[in-house]
């Protein structure tokens, strides 16, 4: 069972806030490419690749 979350004993210092900002997740826009993916060279992998895309 998870212990209850208690409030911090002291406010965060400037160093704590900087570390929190550096480690926090920041939403970034997706980098979408319209280039066609390169099929693998291995014949079995190429068949799966083509089958998955319905080409």
N, C-alpha and C positions, 0 to 999 in steps of 0.2 A: 504494500500500500504506500502511496506517495505521502510524504509528510506535508503538513500544511505549509503554505507559503507565508513567511513572516515578512514584515516590512524591513528594509535595510536598517542597520543599527545607526548608520551615519549617512549624510548625503554623499553622493559620488564626488570624488575629487576631479580636478581637471584632467589628470592623467587617466583616471578610470573612464571618464567620458570619452576621451580620445581613443582609448583602447576599445571601448564599446562601439564607437563609430567605425573604427577600422575593421572590426570583426563582424559588424552587422551586415545582413543581406541588403543589397541595394538593387532595386528593380532596374533592369536595363532593357532597352527595346531589343526584340529578337532580330537577329541578323539573318534575313531570308535571302536565299540565293535561288535564282530561276535557272541556273545552269543545270544541264542534264547530268545526273550522277554517272560516274565511270563504272561500267560493269567489271566485276572481278575477272582475272585471267583464268582461274581454275574452272574447268567446264561444269562441274557439279554446282559450284557456287554461282556461276553465271546463270545456270538453269533456274536455280532458286530465286536469284535476283530478278530475272525476267518474269518468272511466274508470280512473284509477289506484287509486281507492278502491273500485271495484266497486259504486258507488251506483246 
